[in-house]
Amino acid sequence: MTDSQQIAERLLAALGGADNIVDVENCMTRLRIGVRDLRPINAQSIRETDKVLAYIPGLNCQIVLGPGLVDKVANDLNAALARAAKTLTASHSPSGNSAEELASAGAAIRQRNSERNNTPVKNALRRISNIFVPLIPALIGCGLIAGINGTLTNLAAGGGVPWLAAITPLFAVMSSGFFALLSVFVGMNAAKEFGGTPILGGVVGAIIVAPAVANVTVFGQVLAPGQGGVLGALGAAILAAYVERWARRWAPEVLALIVVPTVTILVSGLATLFFLMPIAGRLSVFIGEGATWLLSNAGIGAGFILGGAFLPLVMTGLHQTLTPIHATLIEQNGYTILLPVLAMGGAGQIGAAIAVYFRLRRNTGIRKIIKSALPAGFLGVGEPLIYGVTLPLGRPFLMACVGGAFGGAVIGLSDQLGYTIGSVAIGASDLSLFPLLAGNHGQGIAALGYACGLLVAYVVGFVATWFFGFTRDSLASLNSEPSAETDLVEEDVTELATAGSTR
């Protein structure tokens, strides 16, 4: 049995068994599990499961596992649920109605859970996540190769290592191929998400980057290959999905294979050329120029606000809405200048968590959580510290935001002085962002500016939490636990912290 299968089996038991699980979904770092009843759940067992970084309870609970592993555990957990369902059905007599009644009850539970999650904001976040999260490994991999290539190119241009000039074209091809066809991949994922055929979404996305677009004139304006970029591909693929579904309703079954794709490409393709590319092109330029202007002219203030607001965005999941903006900036400039600013939120939280660790010297429960969550935090996975430490304690979460705000102000100041700091890919932050850094004065200057921002965020988050993170009463309450009680569970920590922070 693999590690992911062992984790899935333990989580299945700790969550109350297959009968108590309604559905299982996952994003890049978290399992999202709908449950029927909270009473049979063993929260302590979940938190003590190997590789589990954090557990957020509720009827729609979340279990943080980190990138990569979460996909495997989600697949294994769904497979375990399928096996349990087959066993349950086989164990009932064919003449009885128990299995049917249970299936009916399960369908009703799924319906209620679906209705509870069927809000415009949650649906939009889920769809954006489903479209862009699968692209993140390629964005990181190709971005890192691009960063390596930039370093090698500088060394070759300096004359110190001339033989590198023969290698850099190889790295350039490997890193640029994906970005050149990014609109195609976005189109495929968007079409699939909206109920269309992925390859048809990829076709209309390919229209945007096709070289022949340069021969097309629309309303007196010559189009340019890539105009509209990711946003244009997103709109085109969504339109293609709706056109395809409409065409399938009336096309004769015997001709559907010919009629449906032809109509889909014609209608959505013409709409892309005449409307979506010009509109999305203007919008993309506005986003790029707007972000550049904001950090160039109001760098300190903009960085302060963005860095301080990022943790609440992560907590609510709204940070997913920024993914298309990051992708647009990368497509336009080769890097996004927003991600290094936003990454300061996680750095402020690390400083706050370290301060909590030293302030609560006698609280072995919280200190244990911090020690296990800090390595993931330094690598850019912030949920364990959010849900396991700073947010339950109240004030430290606000102080973490303050640390992120000051770190963001440093990054904004660098941009305002003309030394932009950007990331060639999305999906990484904190220390893991260093290999992906770029800027208008080279990777070295960008790395130096980013390191200064991290240092300020760490220090301010630590100092703010040390002096303002606790009231006198809450500090006394949280430190009242004897150090011998090493088995203190997080529920007790959270309850005590909440009581102390509200005094």
C-alpha positions in Angstrom: 0.0 0.0 0.0 1.4 3.4 -1.0 1.8 6.3 1.4 -1.2 8.1 -0.2 -3.4 5.0 0.1 -2.5 4.7 3.8 -3.3 8.4 4.3 -6.6 7.9 2.5 -7.6 4.9 4.5 -6.8 6.6 7.8 -8.7 9.7 6.8 -11.7 7.6 5.7 -11.8 6.0 9.2 -11.3 9.3 11.0 -14.0 11.0 9.0 -16.6 8.5 10.2 -16.4 6.0 7.3 -17.8 6.0 3.8 -21.4 6.5 5.0 -20.4 9.9 6.5 -18.7 11.3 3.4 -20.8 13.1 0.8 -18.2 14.2 -1.7 -14.4 14.7 -2.1 -12.8 17.5 -4.1 -9.3 19.0 -4.1 -7.5 22.2 -5.1 -3.7 22.6 -5.3 -3.1 22.0 -1.6 -6.3 21.1 0.2 -8.8 18.3 0.3 -12.4 19.6 0.4 -14.7 17.0 1.9 -18.4 17.2 2.5 -19.6 15.2 5.5 -23.0 14.2 6.7 -22.5 14.5 10.5 -19.7 16.0 12.6 -20.2 13.7 15.6 -18.4 10.6 14.3 -15.3 12.6 13.1 -12.1 12.0 15.0 -10.4 15.4 14.6 -7.3 14.4 16.6 -6.8 11.3 14.4 -7.0 13.5 11.3 -4.4 16.0 12.6 -2.1 13.2 13.7 -2.2 11.5 10.3 1.2 11.6 8.6 1.6 14.4 6.1 -1.5 16.2 7.2 -0.5 19.9 7.7 -3.8 21.2 9.0 -7.5 20.3 9.4 -10.3 22.9 9.2 -13.5 21.3 10.6 -17.1 21.8 9.4 -19.7 20.1 7.2 -17.4 21.1 4.3 -14.1 20.4 6.0 -10.7 21.0 4.6 -7.5 18.9 5.0 -4.3 20.6 4.0 -1.7 18.1 2.5 0.3 20.3 0.1 0.9 20.2 -3.6 1.2 16.9 -5.4 0.3 14.7 -2.5 -3.2 16.1 -2.3 -4.0 14.9 -5.8 -2.9 11.3 -5.0 -4.8 11.2 -1.7 -8.0 12.6 -3.4 -7.8 9.9 -6.0 -7.1 7.1 -3.4 -9.9 8.4 -1.1 -12.4 8.4 -4.0 -11.3 4.9 -4.9 -11.8 3.7 -1.3 -15.3 5.3 -1.3 -16.1 3.4 -4.5 -14.9 0.1 -3.1 -17.0 0.7 0.1 -20.1 1.5 -2.0 -19.7 -1.8 -3.9 -19.2 -3.8 -0.7 -22.3 -2.1 0.9 -24.5 -2.9 -2.1 -23.3 -6.5 -2.3 -23.9 -7.0 1.4 -27.6 -6.3 1.1 -30.2 -8.8 0.0 -31.4 -8.3 -3.6 -35.0 -8.5 -2.4 -34.5 -5.7 0.3 -34.7 -2.0 -0.2 -31.9 -1.1 2.2 -29.2 -0.4 -0.4 -31.7 1.6 -2.5 -32.8 3.6 0.5 -29.2 4.3 1.4 -28.4 5.4 -2.2 -31.5 7.6 -2.2 -30.4 9.1 1.2 -26.9 9.7 -0.1 -28.3 11.4 -3.2 -30.4 13.7 -1.0 -27.3 14.6 1.1 -25.3 15.3 -2.0 -28.1 17.5 -3.3 -28.2 19.5 0.0 -24.5 19.9 0.0 -24.5 21.0 -3.6 -27.1 23.6 -2.9 -25.2 24.9 0.1 -22.1 25.4 -2.1 -24.0 26.7 -5.1 -23.3 30.4 -4.7 -22.0 32.6 -7.5 -18.8 33.4 -5.7 -18.0 29.7 -4.8 -18.9 28.6 -8.3 -16.7 31.2 -9.9 -13.7 30.4 -7.7 -14.2 26.6 -8.3 -14.2 27.1 -12.1 -11.2 29.4 -12.1 -9.3 26.9 -10.0 -10.3 24.0 -12.2 -9.1 25.9 -15.3 -5.8 27.2 -14.1 -4.6 24.9 -11.3 -3.8 22.1 -13.7 -1.5 24.5 -15.6 0.6 25.5 -12.5 3.1 22.6 -12.7 3.9 23.6 -16.3 4.1 27.3 -15.4 6.5 26.5 -12.6 8.7 24.1 -14.5 8.9 26.2 -17.7 9.3 29.3 -15.6 12.2 27.8 -13.7 13.9 26.7 -16.9 13.4 30.3 -18.2 15.1 31.7 -15.1 18.0 29.3 -15.5 18.3 30.3 -19.1 18.4 33.9 -18.2 21.3 33.3 -15.8 23.2 31.3 -18.5 22.5 33.9 -21.1 24.0 36.6 -18.8 27.1 34.5 -18.2 27.5 33.9 -22.0 27.1 37.5 -22.8 29.7 38.5 -20.2 32.3 36.5 -22.1 33.4 34.5 -19.1 31.7 31.2 -20.3 31.4 31.6 -24.1 30.4 27.9 -24.7 27.1 28.6 -22.9 25.9 30.4 -26.0 25.4 27.0 -27.7 23.2 25.8 -24.8 20.9 28.7 -24.1 18.8 28.2 -27.3 17.9 24.7 -26.1 16.7 26.1 -22.7 14.8 28.9 -24.6 12.9 26.4 -26.7 11.9 24.2 -23.7 10.8 27.2 -21.6 9.0 29.2 -24.3 7.0 26.5 -26.1 4.4 26.2 -23.3 4.0 30.0 -22.9 3.6 30.3 -26.7 0.6 27.9 -26.6 -0.8 29.0 -23.2 -4.0 30.2 -24.8 -4.5 26.7 -26.3 -4.2 25.0 -22.9 -6.4 27.6 -21.2 -9.0 27.1 -24.0 -9.0 23.3 -23.5 -9.4 23.5 -19.8 -12.1 26.2 -20.0 -14.1 24.3 -22.6 -14.0 21.1 -20.4 -15.1 23.1 -17.3 -18.1 24.6 -19.1 -19.3 21.3 -20.6 -17.7 21.5 -24.0 -15.2 19.3 -25.9 -11.6 20.2 -24.7 -10.1 20.0 -28.2 -12.6 22.5 -29.6 -11.8 24.9 -26.8 -8.1 24.4 -27.8 -8.9 25.2 -31.4 -10.5 28.5 -30.7 -7.7 29.3 -28.2 -5.2 28.5 -31.1 -6.9 31.1 -33.3 -5.6 33.8 -30.9 -1.9 32.8 -31.3 -2.1 31.7 -34.9 0.5 33.7 -37.1 -2.2 34.1 -39.8 -4.1 36.5 -37.5 -1.7 39.2 -38.7 -3.5 39.1 -42.1 -6.9 39.8 -40.5 -8.3 43.4 -40.4 -11.2 44.0 -38.0 -13.0 47.4 -38.1 -10.0 49.0 -39.7 -7.5 47.5 -37.2 -5.0 44.8 -38.0 -5.0 42.1 -35.4 -1.8 40.8 -33.9 -1.0 37.2 -33.0 -1.6 36.7 -29.3 -3.8 39.8 -29.0 -6.2 39.2 -26.0 -4.0 36.4 -24.7 -5.3 34.3 -21.8 -8.4 36.4 -21.3 -9.4 36.1 -24.9 -8.8 32.4 -24.9 -10.9 32.0 -21.7 -13.8 33.9 -23.3 -13.5 32.1 -26.6 -13.5 28.7 -25.0 -16.5 29.4 -22.8 -18.4 30.7 -25.8 -17.4 27.6 -27.8 -18.7 25.3 -25.0 -22.1 27.0 -25.1 -22.3 27.0 -28.9 -21.4 23.3 -29.0 -24.1 22.4 -26.5 -26.6 24.5 -28.5 -25.6 22.8 -31.7 -25.9 19.3 -30.3 -29.6 20.0 -29.4 -30.7 20.5 -33.0 -28.1 18.8 -35.1 -29.3 15.5 -36.6 -27.6 12.6 -34.9 -26.3 11.2 -38.2 -24.7 14.5 -39.0 -23.7 15.6 -35.5 -20.0 14.6 -36.0 -19.7 17.0 -38.9 -22.2 19.7 -38.0 -21.4 20.3 -34.3 -17.6 20.9 -34.5 -17.9 22.9 -37.7 -20.6 25.2 -36.3 -18.8 25.5 -33.0 -15.5 26.6 -34.6 -17.2 28.9 -37.1 -19.4 30.8 -34.7 -17.0 31.0 -31.8 -14.1 31.6 -34.1 -15.7 34.6 -35.8 -16.8 36.0 -32.5 -13.2 35.6 -31.3 -11.7 37.5 -34.2 -14.3 40.3 -34.4 -15.1 40.9 -30.7 -13.2 38.9 -28.2 -9.7 39.5 -29.4 -10.1 43.3 -29.7 -11.9 43.6 -26.3 -9.7 41.2 -24.4 -6.7 42.8 -26.0 -7.6 46.2 -24.6 -8.5 44.6 -21.2 -5.1 42.8 -21.1 -3.3 46.0 -21.9 -5.3 47.8 -19.2 -4.4 45.2 -16.6 -0.7 45.2 -17.5 -0.4 49.0 -17.7 -2.6 49.4 -14.6 -0.5 47.1 -12.4 2.7 48.6 -13.7 1.4 52.2 -13.1 0.1 51.3 -9.6 3.4 49.9 -8.4 5.5 52.5 -10.2 3.6 55.5 -9.0 2.0 54.4 -5.7 4.5 51.6 -5.0 4.7 51.9 -1.2 1.0 52.4 -0.6 -0.1 49.8 -3.1 2.4 47.3 -1.8 1.3 48.0 1.8 -2.4 47.3 0.9 -1.7 44.3 -1.3 0.7 42.7 1.1 -1.6 43.2 4.0 -4.7 41.9 2.3 -3.3 38.7 0.9 -3.8 36.5 3.9 -7.5 37.2 4.1 -7.8 36.4 0.4 -6.1 33.1 0.9 -8.3 32.4 3.9 -11.5 32.9 1.9 -10.1 31.4 -1.3 -10.5 34.6 -3.3 -6.8 34.6 -4.2 -7.7 32.2 -7.0 -9.4 35.1 -8.8 -5.9 36.6 -9.3 -4.6 33.7 -11.3 -5.8 35.0 -14.7 -4.2 38.4 -13.9 -0.9 36.8 -13.1 -1.1 34.7 -16.3 -1.9 37.9 -18.3 1.1 39.8 -16.9 3.4 36.8 -17.5 2.2 36.6 -21.1 2.8 40.4 -21.6 6.0 41.1 -19.7 7.5 37.7 -19.1 6.8 38.0 -15.3 4.1 39.1 -12.9 5.0 42.0 -10.6 2.0 41.2 -8.3 3.1 37.8 -7.0 6.2 39.0 -5.1 4.2 41.7 -3.4 1.4 39.3 -2.4 4.0 36.7 -1.2 4.8 39.0 1.7 1.6 38.0 3.4 3.0 34.5 4.0 6.3 36.0 5.2 4.5 38.2 7.8 2.7 35.1 9.0 6.0 33.2 9.5 7.3 36.1 11.6 4.1 36.1 13.7 4.2 32.3 14.2 7.8 32.4 15.4 6.8 35.1 17.9 3.9 33.0 19.1 6.3 30.1 19.5 8.6 32.0 21.9 5.8 33.9 23.7 3.9 30.7 24.6 6.8 28.8 26.1 4.6 26.6 28.2 1.9 25.8 25.7 3.2 22.6 24.1 0.2 22.1 21.9 0.6 25.3 19.9 4.4 25.0 19.8 4.0 21.5 18.4 1.7 22.8 15.6 4.1 25.7 14.8 7.1 23.4 14.6 5.3 21.1 12.1 3.8 23.9 10.1 6.8 26.3 9.7 8.7 24.2 7.1 5.7 24.2 4.8 5.3 28.0 5.5 8.8 28.7 4.4 8.1 26.8 1.1 5.0 28.9 0.5 2.2 26.6 1.9 0.5 29.0 4.4 -2.7 27.2 5.2 -1.3 25.2 8.2 -0.2 28.4 9.9 -3.4 30.2 9.1 -5.8 27.6 10.3 -3.7 26.0 13.0 -2.0 29.0 14.6 -2.6 32.6 13.7 -6.3 32.7 12.8 -7.6 30.8 15.9 -5.5 33.1 18.1 -7.1 36.2 16.6 -4.6 39.0 17.1 -1.5 37.2 15.7 -3.4 36.8 12.4 -3.9 40.6 12.3 -0.2 41.1 13.2 0.8 38.7 10.4 -1.2 40.9 8.0 0.8 43.9 9.3 4.1 42.1 8.7 2.9 41.3 5.1 1.9 44.9 4.6 5.3 46.3 5.5 7.0 43.6 3.4 4.8 44.5 0.5 5.6 48.2 1.0 9.3 47.3 0.5 8.6 45.5 -2.8 6.4 48.4 -3.9 9.2 50.9 -3.1 11.6 48.9 -5.2 9.1 49.0 -8.1 8.5 52.8 -7.5 12.3 53.4 -7.7 12.4 51.6 -11.1 13.7 48.2 -10.0 10.8 45.9 -10.7 10.6 42.6 -9.0 8.5 39.9 -10.7 8.0 36.2 -11.0 8.1 34.2 -14.2 5.6 31.7 -12.9 2.8 31.4 -10.4 2.2 28.8 -7.7 5.2 29.4 -5.5 6.0 32.0 -2.8 8.3 32.7 0.2 11.7 31.0 -0.2 10.5 28.8 -3.1 10.0 31.9 -5.2 13.7 32.8 -5.4 14.5 30.6 -8.5 11.5 32.2 -10.4 12.4 35.8 -9.8 13.0 38.3 -12.7 13.0 42.0 -13.2 14.0 44.9 -15.5 17.5 44.9 -14.0 18.1 41.2 -13.9 17.5 38.3 -11.6 20.2 39.3 -9.1 18.7 42.8 -8.4 15.2 41.2 -8.2 16.4 38.6 -5.7 18.0 41.2 -3.6 14.9 43.4 -3.4 12.7 40.3 -2.7 15.0 39.2 0.1 14.8 42.7 1.7 11.0 42.5 1.5 11.0 39.0 3.1 13.3 40.1 5.9 11.1 43.1 6.7 8.0 41.0 6.7 9.5 38.4 9.0 10.8 41.1 11.4 7.7 43.2 11.5 5.4 40.2 11.8 7.5 39.0 14.7 7.8 42.3 16.5 4.1 43.2 16.0 3.0 39.9 17.4 5.4 40.0 20.3 4.2 43.3 21.5 0.6 43.5 20.3 -0.4 39.9 19.6 -1.8 39.1 23.1 -3.5 40.8 25.9 -2.2 40.2 29.4 -5.0 37.9 30.3 -4.9 35.9 27.1 -1.1 35.4 27.4 -1.5 34.2 31.0 -4.3 31.8 29.9 -2.5 30.4 26.9 0.6 29.8 29.0 -1.2 28.1 31.9 -1.1 24.7 30.3 1.6 22.5 32.0 4.4 21.5 29.7 4.0 17.9 30.6 0.7 17.7 28.7 2.2 16.9 25.3 -1.1 15.4 24.0 -3.0 18.7 24.0 -5.2 18.7 20.9 -5.8 21.6 18.6 -9.5 22.0 19.6 -8.4 22.8 23.2 -5.8 25.2 21.9 -8.3 27.0 19.7 -11.0 27.2 22.3 -8.6 28.6 24.9 -7.1 31.0 22.4 -10.5 32.3 21.4 -11.5 32.8 25.0 -8.3 34.6 25.8 -8.4 36.9 22.8 -11.9 38.1 23.4 -11.2 39.3 27.0 
